[in-house]
Amino acid sequence: MTGHQVHYEVFIRRAPGAAWKLDMATENRTAAVSAAEELMAEGRVAAVRVTKETLHPETREFQSIS
């Protein structure tokens, strides 16, 4: 994927069944995963997910990779 920008997004649910909300975005995968683990360990959220986003340089569109 040469030429593609990559970042990671951390989404949270405050309560079961609640809407997903973006909590943070970073280019550092380790930081995203650590933040997600910390949120769950502290019991501050009901659920968390981390997605990898790539930006195509020609179309300028993001694509989620789960």
Wavefront OBJ file of the C-alpha trace (Angstrom):
o trace
v 0.000 0.000 0.000
v 2.754 2.397 -0.820
v 1.547 5.987 -1.008
v -1.443 5.463 1.258
v -1.768 7.370 4.513
v -2.864 5.210 7.447
v -4.419 6.090 10.781
v -6.332 4.250 13.477
v -9.650 5.302 15.000
v -10.938 4.315 18.436
v -14.730 4.142 18.666
v -16.620 3.722 21.950
v -20.069 2.844 23.218
v -20.897 4.348 26.609
v -23.774 1.873 27.157
v -24.813 -1.407 25.512
v -26.698 -0.669 22.307
v -25.669 3.007 22.275
v -24.371 4.602 19.099
v -20.663 4.317 18.310
v -18.765 7.579 18.868
v -15.273 8.454 17.693
v -13.057 8.864 20.760
v -9.656 9.385 19.141
v -7.658 9.039 15.934
v -3.913 8.484 15.705
v -1.283 7.266 13.260
v 0.145 5.063 16.027
v -1.491 1.622 16.166
v 0.018 0.814 19.559
v -1.401 4.023 21.056
v -4.873 3.269 19.654
v -4.922 -0.279 21.015
v -3.529 0.841 24.390
v -6.184 3.564 24.678
v -8.921 1.050 23.849
v -7.633 -1.439 26.424
v -7.381 1.299 29.059
v -10.962 2.477 28.443
v -12.263 -1.078 28.903
v -10.087 -1.801 31.952
v -11.303 1.352 33.679
v -14.934 0.430 32.972
v -15.581 3.816 31.366
v -17.232 2.276 28.293
v -19.477 -0.674 27.461
v -17.599 -1.468 24.241
v -14.658 -0.247 22.186
v -13.342 -0.952 18.696
v -10.265 0.091 16.753
v -10.378 0.489 12.983
v -7.569 1.015 10.505
v -8.267 3.743 7.947
v -6.325 4.237 4.725
v -6.481 7.343 2.558
v -6.123 6.740 -1.167
v -3.882 9.528 -2.528
v -5.668 9.866 -5.870
v -9.320 9.635 -4.810
v -8.786 11.208 -1.340
v -11.287 8.674 0.044
v -10.852 6.752 3.288
v -11.362 3.016 3.458
v -11.903 1.158 6.734
v -10.025 -2.064 7.243
v -11.232 -4.159 10.174
l 1 2 3 4 5 6 7 8 9 10 11 12 13 14 15 16 17 18 19 20 21 22 23 24 25 26 27 28 29 30 31 32 33 34 35 36 37 38 39 40 41 42 43 44 45 46 47 48 49 50 51 52 53 54 55 56 57 58 59 60 61 62 63 64 65 66
